[in-house]
Amino acid sequence: MLKEIKIKKAAQHNLKNIDVNLPRNKMIVVTGPSGSGKSSLAFDTLFAEGQRRYIECLSAYARQYIEQMEKPEVESIQGISPSISIDQRTISTNPRSTVGTVTEVYDFLRLLFARVGTPYCPQCGRKVSSQTSDQIWKTIQKKNKGRTLKILSPVVKGRKGEHVKLLDRLRTKGFLWVRVDGQFRPLEEEISLKKTKKHRIELLVDEVSVSDKSKKRLQDAVETALEMSDGDLVLIDPKGNEVLSSLKLLCPYCEISLPELEPRSFSFNSPYGACHHCKGIGFKTITDRRGKLRVSEELCPVCQGSRLKKESLAVTIGGKNIYELSCLPINRLLKEIKGFEFEGDLHLIAAKILKEIHSRLHVMDRLGMSYLHLARTTSSLSGGEARRIRLAAQVGIHLRGVLYVLDEPTIGLHQKDNQRLISLLKEIRDQGNSVVVVEHDEQTIRSADYILDLGPGAGEKGGEKVAEGDFNQIVASFDSLTSDYLKHKKFIPVPEERRILRKWVTVKNAAEHNLKNIDVGFPVSAFTVVTGISGSGKSTLVYDILYKKLSNLFHHSKIRPGDHDTITGTEVLNKVVSVDQKPIGRTPRSNPGTYTGLFTDLRKLFALTPEAKMRGYKPGRFSFNVKGGRCEECRGAGAKKIEMHFLPDVFVTCDRCGGKRYNRETLEVRYKGKNIADFLEMTVTEAYEHLKAHPKLRSRLGILIKVGLGYLRLGQPAPTLSGGEAQRIKLTKELSRKNTGKTVYLLDEPTTGLHFDDVKKLLEVLSELVRLGNTVIVIEHNLDVIKFADYIIDLGPEGGDKGGQIVASGSPEEVAEEKKSYTGWFLKRIIQGDGNFQ
C-alpha cells in the first residue's frame, strides 16, 4: 500500500495545478490565508474524490439514492481512502433533529429500552406482565356484551413493500376485507402499494355481536387474529374506538394491553412512539399569516415536551424513562448508565448496547460537550457545537482505513479544551486513519505531523504551495505569511490604551438555562468580548436574553427573551443587529453581489451606459432572475441539469449563453470593455479596480476587502460560502448602512475561517464601528481578539450546571490577573508575549 496520498495537478477553483504528497495515517493541517485554496484542496478535491470512488463501488440500485459528487479538477490522486467530511455546513434545523439522533446515542437508548426496559401501566403505575389468549377473549366478552365488534389482526406493522404474496394468501384463505394504512378495502379488488413506503395492513378476521351464544365464535376469531399477527389484535367498537390487545403485556388491574416493546416504540419520529397530539414535535404547532404550519414555543399539553406516548414513557430503566435520561447532561448520563444493573441474560443483552452508548458519550465528554443533553434540538447549537457533535458521531463508530477531512474543529472551543480535541484527533490517526484538518489555530498547527501552507494570497493570488513539512520546516520558510505569525515576526499588537468606559447597559438577574441569577454590565460605545468554557452560558446571555430583549424594544419583535428581571441603560441605544453565520441564501441565484446590494448598483450603472440608453434598457434588463435580459434556455442559471438516474446528475453549460446567464443582446452592453457577466466573474478586488470611480460601489467593495473577502467572486453562489464568509458578508451589509452611532452589533465567533492576518483586518473594521460610537459585543475564544477588547466578561467556571457565573470581568490586563479564570491564565501568557501553549 502507498505510504502517501499523491495528488497530481490539482486545479479545483483557484488551485494552480499543484502537486501534493501527503503522508498517510498522519495528522495533517492545511493552513494559509482565507481564500488561498485550503477548502478547494481538502474538501472539493480530496474528500470529493475519496467519496466519489467509494460510491462508485456500490450497486447501481444503491447509487440512485445517494447524492453523488462531481469529479474534481485534478489529473490523478493515488493512495486515497474512503473519506468522511466534517465541514462548516449548518447542521439540520428540523425540530425533530436532536443531539441524541445526530450522534445515534438515542437510537441505542431506544434499543436498550426495547430489550431490557421494565414496562409499567401508564394509568395506575403498576408493573405490567404478559397475558394468555383465554384471558384476552374472556375480557373482551365481559366488557363488550351487546356490542358488535370488528376483530382485526395486524399482519403488517410498519413495513415497506408491495406485500402482493401476503394479500394473495389472505384471499386464498377466504378472508374478504383488510384495512390498509387506516382505510378498509375489499380483498377482491387489486390492492397496489408503494414498495418504498411503510405500510400497516390489518386483516378483518370477523365482525362479532358479543353475547353468550357467540362465545365460541368470539374465541375462534380472537385466536385466529392472535395467531396470524404473532400475538396482537385490534378491536373496533360501533363508535370507532380502537383497543389493542396482546399476548405480550397487560395490566391486570386496569386491564390495559400494551404493544410489544420495540425500538420504534421509543421513537418520536415514528407513529408507534410519537405523542399523538403533537406528532413527536414536543411543542404546539400554529398556523402563521401565510397559512404555513409553524412550531410555537408552547409545550404540547399532552406530552409536556417529551414527544412520546404515555405508554412509551411508562417503561423505565433504573427508575427513569427514556425522556428523563435524555434530559440529563452528558457527564451525569455517563454516571447514570454506569450504575445500571441487570440480572442473568438481561445483563448479557444490555452490555453490548451500553458499550456503544458509553463510547459515544465519552467522546462527547472529551470534546468539551459534557453540558449538552440528548434531547436538545440541533437548531439551538452553535456552529462549533454542531461540528463537534458530527465529529463525535463519526469518532464513536471506530472506523479504520478512512480519510477524515475536518474544517476548523477548534471553533467554539476554549483554549483549555483544545488539547483534548487534539488528543482525540491523534487517537483517530493512531487507529489507522488519515486526518486532514483545515485550521488556523496555532495550538493545532504546532501539534500536526505534517503541515501544508497554501497562498501566498487569496483568490487568484493564492492556490500555490508556499511551504510544507513539519512545524520547524514551516517556521523556517521565508515566503510564508503563516510562518511570520508563528515565529511572531508579525503579530496583532495589544492596544496601547483602552477606551474609557462611561455608560453601561446592564442585564439584571439573568437566570435562563444555566445562568445563576447574575447581573451583567456591557459598556456602551466599546468593544466587549464574552468568553468562557463551552457551555458556560455565553450564547444564552448574549442572544437569548440581550438580543431578544433589545430586538423587542427597538424593532417591536415578539420573541420571548430568556429569563431575567430587566435591562437598564438602553435609552442611549436605538438599534440591535445580530450578525450570525447562517447562509445568506439557499439557492445558487443568491450571491455576495445580490445580498450586499452591490448588484443593484451595478445594474443601475449598466443602465446608464450610452448603449443601454440607446436600446431603452432599464436596470431590470441586467438581472438574471427575470425575463428580458436573461438567457431563456437556462433561465439565467448558466447551466442545465441533466438527470442521469443511476449516475450523478450532470450540469451541462448552457450551449446558448455559454454559461454567462444572459442573452446576446444584453451582453453587447459594456462598461469599460466588460459586460455584466464579466463583472459577476470578477473577484471583489478586481471589481474594485474597475468601479472605484463610483462612490457607492467603491464603498461596498472596499468594506468587503477590509473584512478579508477580496478573493470572493461577485457572482459566487451562496451555497458554496462557508459560515465565516457568510457572517462577514452580513457584516459588510450592515457596515454599508447609514451609521447612527447608537447601534449594538452582536457577533458569534467572527474569526471562523480567518487566518492570523485576516483577524487583524477584522479587528480594524470592528474598531472603526466602535470609533463611530457603536457598541460591539463578540462571543469569541480567539486570544488575539480577547486581548484587543476594551472589556471582557468571562463566564464559567465550567460548562453546563457548573457554569453560568461571572468568573472575571474587566480589561484584558485585569482578567489576566484573575487566578480562577482559565481565560485569564492563557491571556496572561499572550499579553506577556509567550503564545506557545504546548
C-alpha positions, -999 to 999 in steps of 0.1 A, spaced: 0 0 0 12 35 -8 26 55 22 14 87 7 -17 103 -9 -3 116 -42 -22 144 -58 -11 155 -93 -21 188 -109 -49 199 -87 -68 227 -103 -101 229 -85 -112 266 -82 -81 287 -77 -56 259 -72 -27 264 -97 -21 228 -110 -3 219 -78 13 185 -70 10 175 -33 22 144 -15 6 139 19 17 112 43 -10 85 51 -21 77 86 -8 111 99 -25 142 113 -21 169 85 -30 206 89 -38 226 58 -34 263 65 -29 296 48 -47 330 42 -85 330 38 -93 321 2 -59 306 -5 -75 273 -17 -75 252 15 -111 240 12 -107 236 -25 -79 211 -19 -91 194 13 -129 192 6 -135 198 -31 -106 176 -42 -95 151 -15 -129 144 2 -149 146 -31 -126 121 -48 -125 97 -18 -163 97 -15 -169 95 -53 -147 64 -56 -163 47 -27 -198 54 -40 -188 40 -74 -182 7 -57 -218 4 -47 -245 -11 -69 -265 10 -94 -296 4 -72 -279 19 -41 -263 48 -60 -297 62 -71 -305 70 -35 -272 88 -28 -262 123 -38 -230 118 -58 -202 143 -61 -187 156 -93 -152 146 -103 -127 173 -91 -104 192 -114 -73 170 -109 -52 149 -131 -48 120 -107 -50 110 -70 -32 79 -57 -34 62 -23 -67 78 -13 -91 61 11 -129 63 15 -135 97 30 -157 114 57 -160 152 60 -170 173 89 -172 208 74 -189 241 82 -223 232 68 -251 241 91 -265 211 109 -302 203 104 -326 229 117 -355 203 116 -372 204 151 -371 166 150 -333 166 149 -316 164 183 -282 158 198 -292 122 205 -304 114 170 -274 130 152 -249 111 174 -270 79 172 -269 76 211 -307 79 212 -310 50 187 -290 28 211 -311 40 240 -342 30 222 -328 -4 216 -318 -7 252 -353 2 265 -369 -22 240 -347 -51 251 -343 -46 289 -367 -19 299 -393 -26 326 -429 -17 315 -454 -1 339 -491 6 334 -494 42 322 -527 45 342 -520 30 376 -482 28 376 -481 -9 384 -457 -33 367 -471 -49 336 -469 -86 327 -480 -108 297 -514 -125 293 -529 -156 276 -554 -158 247 -581 -172 271 -577 -141 293 -580 -118 262 -613 -132 248 -629 -135 283 -620 -99 290 -635 -88 256 -667 -107 263 -670 -93 298 -666 -57 287 -685 -56 254 -718 -76 259 -744 -64 234 -719 -47 212 -708 -56 176 -670 -56 174 -647 -57 144 -617 -80 152 -586 -72 132 -552 -89 131 -523 -65 123 -504 -87 99 -481 -60 87 -468 -33 111 -449 -5 95 -430 -25 69 -420 -14 34 -431 -34 4 -459 -42 -20 -470 -72 0 -485 -89 -31 -479 -125 -19 -494 -118 16 -526 -103 1 -529 -133 -23 -525 -157 6 -553 -139 26 -576 -141 -4 -569 -179 -8 -578 -184 29 -612 -168 22 -608 -135 40 -628 -106 25 -616 -73 39 -583 -57 50 -576 -22 65 -546 -7 47 -530 23 62 -563 31 81 -586 25 51 -609 -5 47 -606 -22 13 -621 -54 -1 -596 -81 -9 -614 -89 -42 -601 -57 -57 -565 -52 -68 -545 -35 -40 -514 -17 -53 -489 -5 -27 -458 16 -30 -428 -6 -22 -407 23 -8 -434 34 17 -440 18 51 -475 2 54 -498 -11 81 -521 -39 70 -548 -53 93 -569 -83 84 -606 -81 93 -609 -116 109 -646 -113 119 -673 -90 129 -690 -104 161 -720 -94 181 -709 -102 216 -733 -125 236 -734 -158 253 -744 -175 221 -714 -161 201 -689 -171 228 -673 -199 206 -672 -176 175 -655 -148 195 -630 -172 209 -622 -186 174 -619 -151 160 -595 -139 188 -573 -170 185 -571 -166 147 -563 -129 149 -535 -136 175 -521 -164 155 -519 -145 122 -503 -114 138 -479 -131 161 -498 -122 193 -517 -89 186 -552 -79 177 -572 -47 174 -608 -43 184 -631 -16 169 -664 -9 187 -695 6 169 -683 42 178 -650 36 160 -629 34 193 -599 11 190 -584 -11 217 -552 -31 213 -549 -65 229 -518 -85 230 -503 -118 243 -473 -98 255 -482 -72 281 -513 -65 302 -520 -45 334 -542 -69 355 -558 -40 374 -567 -16 346 -569 -43 320 -549 -22 296 -529 -41 269 -496 -26 258 -479 -34 225 -447 -54 224 -417 -32 231 -397 -24 200 -371 3 193 -397 23 173 -419 24 204 -395 50 218 -390 69 186 -407 104 184 -402 102 146 -424 71 143 -462 69 148 -456 38 171 -438 60 197 -447 97 189 -472 116 210 -505 115 190 -512 152 198 -480 169 187 -468 141 164 -435 139 181 -425 176 179 -430 183 216 -445 218 211 -478 232 199 -480 240 162 -496 271 149 -506 284 115 -490 318 106 -504 346 84 -491 329 53 -510 297 62 -478 278 69 -476 255 99 -450 267 124 -437 253 157 -446 276 187 -426 280 219 -455 265 239 -451 229 251 -475 202 239 -503 199 266 -504 161 263 -467 150 264 -453 182 280 -424 183 256 -414 147 260 -426 139 224 -436 104 233 -468 84 240 -476 78 277 -471 40 271 -435 46 259 -428 69 289 -441 42 313 -411 20 305 -381 26 328 -345 15 334 -330 24 368 -362 42 377 -360 67 348 -378 67 314 -360 74 281 -370 111 281 -357 116 317 -324 101 307 -323 122 275 -326 154 296 -295 146 317 -263 165 308 -238 141 292 -215 139 322 -244 129 345 -258 105 319 -224 87 318 -226 82 356 -262 71 354 -256 43 328 -226 31 348 -250 25 377 -274 3 357 -277 -33 370 -293 -62 352 -296 -99 361 -289 -131 340 -295 -129 303 -306 -92 305 -270 -84 316 -255 -100 285 -281 -82 262 -275 -48 278 -237 -50 280 -232 -47 242 -257 -18 238 -243 1 268 -208 -3 254 -218 16 222 -237 43 243 -207 48 266 -183 50 237 -202 79 221 -209 98 253 -173 95 263 -162 111 230 -187 140 235 -174 145 270 -138 147 258 -148 172 231 -159 196 258 -197 190 254 -204 174 288 -230 201 294 -252 192 264 -282 167 268 -295 143 242 -330 160 240 -315 193 229 -325 203 193 -297 207 168 -311 241 157 -301 255 191 -265 245 188 -237 270 178 -216 263 147 -187 249 167 -210 227 188 -227 214 157 -194 204 141 -181 186 172 -215 168 175 -209 155 140 -173 146 149 -185 127 179 -209 107 157 -181 97 134 -154 90 160 -178 68 181 -180 43 152 -143 35 155 -136 31 117 -102 22 103 -85 30 70 -106 61 65 -96 96 54 -112 122 78 -114 158 65 -123 184 91 -129 221 88 -118 241 119 -128 217 146 -115 241 173 -141 268 165 -163 273 196 -137 255 219 -120 273 247 -82 271 247 -85 248 278 -104 222 257 -82 224 226 -57 199 238 -84 174 245 -96 178 209 -61 174 195 -56 143 216 -88 128 201 -77 136 165 -44 118 173 -63 88 186 -82 87 153 -49 88 135 -34 60 157 -64 38 148 -51 37 112 -68 67 97 -55 98 78 -67 130 94 -67 162 73 -76 194 92 -82 228 77 -72 251 106 -58 284 117 -54 277 154 -18 279 164 -20 251 190 -34 227 164 -8 237 138 20 230 163 5 196 171 4 184 134 27 157 120 27 175 86 17 210 76 7 223 41 7 261 38 -11 275 8 -10 310 -5 7 334 -9 -26 354 -11 -63 349 -16 -83 342 -47 -63 345 -79 -32 353 -58 -35 320 -39 -37 284 -49 0 276 -46 22 257 -22 41 282 -1 56 258 25 52 222 36 67 198 62 68 196 99 64 227 122 101 235 122 102 234 84 72 258 81 87 282 106 120 282 86 102 294 55 107 330 44 78 332 19 50 321 43 27 346 59 17 319 83 53 314 93 57 351 100 29 349 126 40 316 141 75 330 148 60 363 159 77 383 132 42 396 125 16 398 152 -16 416 164 -4 441 189 -21 448 223 -37 482 221 -16 509 236 -46 523 255 -81 511 263 -113 532 258 -127 549 288 -160 532 298 -186 557 308 -221 543 301 -235 508 306 -263 485 296 -270 461 324 -289 428 324 -303 422 359 -308 388 374 -302 367 343 -314 331 350 -321 315 317 -308 279 313 -277 276 334 -272 313 343 -270 317 381 -291 349 386 -263 371 375 -261 409 369 -240 417 338 -229 451 326 -220 458 289 -201 491 283 -217 513 256 -195 526 227 -169 499 235 -156 466 222 -167 438 246 -157 401 243 -178 375 261 -157 344 266 -156 313 287 -156 275 286 -180 259 260 -215 257 276 -208 283 303 -238 304 291 -223 329 266 -249 325 239 -277 323 264 -267 357 279 -259 375 246 -286 361 223 -314 345 243 -316 375 267 -298 406 255 -305 403 217 -342 392 221 -349 419 247 -333 447 226 -350 434 195 -384 436 211 -376 471 225 -362 487 193 -378 467 165 -411 457 180 -403 420 176 -424 395 195 -399 369 206 -397 356 242 -364 367 258 -346 344 283 -354 346 320 -342 379 336 -357 408 356 -349 439 335 -323 456 313 -312 491 322 -293 518 303 -310 512 269 -320 548 264 -287 556 248 -292 530 221 -317 527 192 -308 496 172 -295 460 176 -280 439 149 -271 402 151 -245 391 126 -247 353 126 -232 325 104 -264 313 88 -264 311 50 -271 343 30 -292 323 6 -302 287 -1 -300 288 -39 -272 294 -64 -290 325 -76 -281 343 -44 -245 356 -42 -224 382 -24 -234 408 -51 -271 403 -47 -270 401 -9 -250 432 -2 -269 453 -28 -238 457 -50 -255 440 -79 -284 465 -78 -260 494 -81 -241 476 -108 -272 471 -128 -281 508 -125 -246 517 -137 -251 495 -168 -285 510 -175 -268 544 -176 -243 534 -204 -249 551 -238 -256 517 -254 -282 508 -228 -299 542 -231 -300 539 -269 -317 505 -266 -340 516 -238 -327 491 -213 -336 496 -176 -317 481 -146 -341 451 -147 -327 441 -181 -294 432 -164 -310 408 -139 -305 370 -145 -336 363 -124 -363 378 -146 -373 376 -182 -359 402 -206 -322 401 -203 -315 366 -191 -310 336 -213 -343 318 -215 -327 285 -225 -313 281 -190 -335 307 -173 -304 327 -161 -288 297 -144 -259 294 -168 -262 256 -168 -288 229 -174 -293 199 -152 -295 165 -169 -307 137 -147 -286 105 -151 -307 83 -128 -280 57 -117 -252 82 -121 -247 117 -106 -268 144 -122 -248 163 -147 -248 201 -151 -240 210 -186 -230 245 -195 -259 262 -214 -250 260 -251 -269 292 -260 -253 316 -235 -221 296 -228 -227 298 -191 -229 336 -190 -266 336 -179 -276 365 -203 -289 367 -239 -267 380 -266 -283 415 -267 -277 421 -230 -241 410 -233 -235 435 -260 -238 464 -235 -203 470 -220 -188 492 -193 -150 497 -196 -150 469 -221 -166 444 -198 -202 431 -199 -224 423 -169 -214 386 -169 -177 396 -168 -183 416 -137 -200 387 -119 -169 365 -126 -146 391 -112 -132 389 -76 -141 417 -53 -106 431 -56 -107 431 -94 -141 447 -94 -129 474 -71 -102 485 -96 -129 488 -123 -155 505 -103 -137 527 -77 -148 559 -96 -184 553 -83 -187 562 -46 -214 537 -37 -198 508 -54 -163 518 -41 -177 519 -5 -194 485 -6 -164 468 -24 -139 485 -1 -157 471 30 -157 436 15 -119 439 10 -115 453 46 -132 422 61 -108 399 42 -132 389 14 -114 404 -16 -109 369 -31 -147 361 -35 -163 364 -69 -192 388 -70 -214 360 -85 -202 332 -63 -232 310 -54 -244 314 -18 -244 276 -10 -206 275 -17 -198 300 10 -186 289 45 -203 301 77 -175 325 84 -177 340 49 -215 344 52 -211 362 85 -186 387 71 -208 394 41 -236 402 65 -212 424 85 -204 442 52 -241 448 45 -245 463 80 -214 485 76 -229 499 43 -260 512 61 -262 547 74 -245 549 108 -265 561 138 -237 557 163 -262 541 187 -262 505 173 -254 473 192 -236 448 170 -236 411 182 -212 386 166 -206 349 174 -171 336 166 -164 361 138 -129 347 134 -142 314 119 -122 307 88 -98 336 93 -61 335 90 -40 355 116 -36 383 90 -73 384 83 -81 386 121 -60 417 121 -81 432 93 -114 422 110 -104 439 143 -97 471 124 -132 471 109 -148 464 143 -127 491 159 -140 515 133 -176 507 143 -168 515 179 -150 547 169 -182 559 153 -200 555 187 -215 519 183 -213 491 208 -197 458 196 -202 426 216 -184 395 204 -185 359 216 -150 346 210 -122 323 221 -95 337 199 -69 352 222 -59 378 197 -95 391 197 -98 388 235 -66 408 242 -78 435 218 -111 441 238 -119 471 260 -138 449 283 -140 411 289 -169 391 305 -155 357 314 -183 331 322 -178 297 339 -160 283 357 -171 252 337 -199 243 313 -235 232 319 -246 232 356 -212 242 367 -212 273 346 -234 304 344 -214 326 368 -191 356 361 -156 343 368 -139 376 358 -147 409 342 -127 440 333 -99 449 309 -77 422 295 -50 431 319 -74 428 349 -88 394 337 -52 381 332 -46 385 369 -77 366 379 -64 332 392 -98 315 390 -101 322 353 -89 297 326 -91 326 301 -70 347 324 -43 321 325 -39 319 287 -44 356 283 -16 364 307 9 344 287 -2 360 254 0 396 268 34 388 282 44 376 247 45 339 252 20 324 229 33 288 230 8 267 250 24 234 244 
